[in-house]
Amino acid sequence: KDQKKGSKATPQELWMEVIYAAPPGASADIAKYMNDLTTLGENVPRKEKQFRNFVANSLKLRDTRVVEKIWKHLQSVKEATSNA
């Protein structure tokens, strides 16, 4: 996208860029879920509690340890992209 002055990306757009950037660096145990997240549309929650519920329901993922790993991976990708 062209980032012109005054057309700053919304927080949700920035979050979705993180979602799309995350799968290549994911560990093998969460890689499938990271790819699945990219197919769920543009409404992936940015807050941790809502994200956990969304992942549990949308991906039928009840293992909280795996959800925690996905969240931590996304946060590390977010930090890396915001510092770039």
C-alpha positions as CSV (number, residue, x, y, z in Angstrom):
1,K,0.0,0.0,0.0
2,D,1.0,3.6,-0.6
3,Q,1.5,5.2,2.8
4,K,0.9,8.9,1.9
5,K,0.7,11.6,4.5
6,G,-2.7,11.5,6.2
7,S,-3.4,7.9,5.1
8,K,-1.8,6.1,8.0
9,A,-2.6,2.5,8.4
10,T,-5.2,1.7,11.1
11,P,-4.2,-0.4,14.1
12,Q,-6.2,-3.3,12.7
13,E,-4.4,-3.1,9.3
14,L,-1.0,-3.1,11.1
15,W,-2.1,-6.1,13.1
16,M,-3.2,-8.0,10.0
17,E,0.3,-7.3,8.5
18,V,1.7,-9.0,11.5
19,I,-0.6,-12.0,11.1
20,Y,0.4,-12.3,7.4
21,A,4.1,-11.9,8.2
22,A,4.1,-14.4,11.1
23,P,3.9,-17.9,9.4
24,P,7.4,-18.2,7.9
25,G,9.1,-17.8,11.3
26,A,6.7,-20.0,13.3
27,S,7.9,-23.2,14.9
28,A,6.7,-26.5,13.4
29,D,4.1,-27.1,16.2
30,I,2.3,-23.8,15.5
31,A,3.0,-23.3,11.8
32,K,-0.3,-24.9,10.7
33,Y,-2.3,-22.6,13.0
34,M,-0.4,-19.6,11.8
35,N,-1.3,-20.4,8.2
36,D,-4.9,-21.0,9.2
37,L,-5.1,-17.6,10.9
38,T,-4.2,-15.9,7.6
39,T,-7.4,-17.4,6.0
40,L,-9.8,-16.2,8.7
41,G,-10.3,-12.7,7.2
42,E,-9.5,-9.3,8.5
43,N,-11.1,-9.4,11.9
44,V,-8.5,-11.2,14.1
45,P,-8.6,-9.6,17.5
46,R,-5.7,-7.6,18.7
47,K,-6.3,-8.0,22.4
48,E,-5.0,-11.1,24.1
49,K,-8.2,-12.3,25.8
50,Q,-10.4,-11.8,22.7
51,F,-7.6,-13.4,20.6
52,R,-7.5,-16.5,22.7
53,N,-11.3,-16.9,22.5
54,F,-11.2,-16.3,18.7
55,V,-8.5,-18.9,18.2
56,A,-10.1,-21.4,20.4
57,N,-13.4,-21.1,18.6
58,S,-12.3,-20.4,15.0
59,L,-9.5,-23.0,14.9
60,K,-11.1,-25.4,17.3
61,L,-8.0,-25.2,19.4
62,R,-8.5,-25.9,23.0
63,D,-4.9,-26.5,24.1
64,T,-4.1,-23.3,25.9
65,R,-0.3,-23.9,25.7
66,V,-0.5,-23.8,21.9
67,V,-2.7,-20.7,22.0
68,E,-0.1,-19.1,24.3
69,K,2.7,-20.0,21.9
70,I,0.8,-18.5,18.9
71,W,0.2,-15.3,20.9
72,K,3.8,-15.0,21.9
73,H,5.0,-15.6,18.4
74,L,2.7,-12.9,17.0
75,Q,3.9,-10.5,19.7
76,S,7.6,-11.2,18.8
77,V,6.8,-10.6,15.1
78,K,4.9,-7.4,16.0
79,E,7.9,-6.1,18.0
80,A,10.3,-7.0,15.2
81,T,8.1,-5.2,12.5
82,S,7.5,-2.1,14.7
83,N,11.3,-1.7,15.3
84,A,12.2,-2.1,11.7
